[in-house]
Amino acid sequence: QTDFSHSAASSSDGRVINITTTTPMIADWVKQVGGEHVNVQSIIPPSTDPHTFQPGAKDIASITDSNYVFAIGLSYEGLWLTKLLNNHPNIQVVNLGELVSPIAFDSHGDHESHERGLYDPHFWFDPLRVSSAVLKISDVLSVADSVNASFYKGKAEVYLDKLEALDKNIFRDLSNIPESNRKILTEHESLGYLGERYEIGILRAVIPNFTSESGPRPKDLVNAIELIRSRDVSVIFMEKETNDKSAEKLADEVGIRVANGLSVETLEIGQTYVDFMKYNIDVIVSNLDN
């Protein structure tokens, strides 16, 4: 195994800091701050659902060879990362989600909580919380490579300006949606930060599982239909990462539209975080503004 333990001393002599991230989104943030002074790779590939991902031997080697591992934390990565870190206590891990004032999941989501923590890890739907994560990345890189600390601070400031502009654009785009339409029904709890930041009602139907052998529980179906009718919901947003037919059947049952293509968990190949947010806001605005 290659020994990278001294490579963080300084990148002014041509060395780089080796960073592993758990998701492509964090890899983008690290690249924005670290530029040419960091070698970054994401364990979970682009366009892959983090909830179903299991690392291979190469991924584990990459993590153990890194100077730092940046993760979302808040139980997002699953047990594979916990087990790996327990086996390699010397790995330096930075859990970004713990630094952004995470919001708690609604208690009504208990049926999902067998693998998740108490807090919602999807903080990237609030660009200001991403700013907090970016500042932490800048601090870590500046300590690891103090020779280039001013470089990292400068790159972080440029990126923070981009995040502020993104935040303003999202406010502007969503302001065109009539107040009565400012609600989003999704199939699982993932847009809480978007709702909190931009004052959108985020409703989560406890969507009955039509695909299980037992079929949907009648109570779930009744509850979902009641929610849709009582809140006058006209569209349900489906996530790219899931192929669940349950929501489509539910929409069919109550006569509402299905909006496909919301991207919740990960970046596509070549996509940046800012692109990801703009894409999702376009999907939301185009489906609510009518």
Rosetta blueprint (number, residue, H / E / L):
1 Q L
2 T L
3 D L
4 F L
5 S L
6 H L
7 S L
8 A L
9 A L
10 S L
11 S L
12 S L
13 D L
14 G L
15 R L
16 V L
17 I E
18 N E
19 I E
20 T E
21 T E
22 T L
23 T L
24 P H
25 M H
26 I H
27 A H
28 D H
29 W H
30 V H
31 K H
32 Q H
33 V H
34 G H
35 G H
36 E H
37 H H
38 V E
39 N E
40 V E
41 Q E
42 S E
43 I L
44 I L
45 P L
46 P L
47 S L
48 T L
49 D L
50 P H
51 H H
52 T H
53 F L
54 Q L
55 P L
56 G L
57 A H
58 K H
59 D H
60 I H
61 A H
62 S H
63 I H
64 T H
65 D L
66 S L
67 N L
68 Y E
69 V E
70 F E
71 A E
72 I L
73 G L
74 L L
75 S L
76 Y L
77 E L
78 G L
79 L H
80 W H
81 L H
82 T H
83 K H
84 L H
85 L H
86 N H
87 N H
88 H L
89 P L
90 N L
91 I L
92 Q L
93 V E
94 V E
95 N E
96 L H
97 G H
98 E H
99 L H
100 V L
101 S L
102 P L
103 I L
104 A E
105 F L
106 D L
107 S H
108 H H
109 G H
110 D H
111 H H
112 E H
113 S L
114 H L
115 E L
116 R L
117 G L
118 L L
119 Y E
120 D L
121 P L
122 H L
123 F H
124 W H
125 F H
126 D L
127 P H
128 L H
129 R H
130 V H
131 S H
132 S H
133 A H
134 V H
135 L H
136 K H
137 I H
138 S H
139 D H
140 V H
141 L H
142 S H
143 V H
144 A H
145 D L
146 S H
147 V H
148 N H
149 A H
150 S H
151 F H
152 Y H
153 K H
154 G H
155 K H
156 A H
157 E H
158 V H
159 Y H
160 L H
161 D H
162 K H
163 L H
164 E H
165 A H
166 L H
167 D H
168 K H
169 N H
170 I H
171 F H
172 R H
173 D H
174 L H
175 S H
176 N L
177 I L
178 P L
179 E H
180 S H
181 N H
182 R L
183 K E
184 I E
185 L E
186 T E
187 E L
188 H L
189 E L
190 S L
191 L L
192 G H
193 Y H
194 L H
195 G H
196 E H
197 R H
198 Y H
199 E L
200 I L
201 G E
202 I E
203 L E
204 R E
205 A L
206 V L
207 I L
208 P L
209 N L
210 F L
211 T L
212 S L
213 E L
214 S L
215 G L
216 P L
217 R L
218 P H
219 K H
220 D H
221 L H
222 V H
223 N H
224 A H
225 I H
226 E H
227 L H
228 I H
229 R H
230 S H
231 R L
232 D L
233 V L
234 S L
235 V E
236 I E
237 F E
238 M E
239 E E
240 K L
241 E L
242 T L
243 N L
244 D L
245 K L
246 S H
247 A H
248 E H
249 K H
250 L H
251 A H
252 D H
253 E H
254 V H
255 G L
256 I L
257 R E
258 V E
259 A E
260 N E
261 G E
262 L E
263 S L
264 V L
265 E L
266 T L
267 L L
268 E L
269 I L
270 G L
271 Q L
272 T L
273 Y H
274 V H
275 D H
276 F H
277 M H
278 K H
279 Y H
280 N H
281 I H
282 D H
283 V H
284 I H
285 V H
286 S H
287 N H
288 L H
289 D L
290 N L
